[in-house]
């Protein structure tokens, strides 16, 4: 094997090893929360020694940060591919039909992402239970909400979002309604007669759209 091939092999192995460790760490943080998760157990479950985890990630908080960053990147990649055309349309926040489509797509894709990644939901609820004390320690903070707030403010100025709704709360509102609905349906699904996830998604979408948009546009 040439030196170049050896370097490529080492690079690939390191990347693969990191992904395996992150997968195991994600499961541990989802099941136990940050406080109860242990590096020793993550090392044992991943098949790598603890010193290697420290070598790659530094400490437990840095490992947790990488788990959060990976989830955020995955979400951004999914949403970015779908919203590229809409976000580049200058009339998005002045055309009610386009903004409603954008809003419905945002809800749908967030729902599907969270529904397909139950570990991220559990991590979210661990943070809620612990009053976000770990989240507030990490230096990485996703900035996707800033663009969303600006879009919502512009839509409100153009009479699309109702005047009595705070546009800066729109992304938070969507996230809370979506994630808590998904988490609660396992408890109430049979009682409510919810037979599939599309029924729940339809109800979430209607709730958000009717709660946010000007009534005259519905």
Helices and strands as residue ranges (DSSP letters): H 3-36, H 39-46, H 50-57, H 60-87, H 96-116, H 118-129, G 135-137, H 144-157, G 167-169, H 170-192, H 197-212, G 215-217
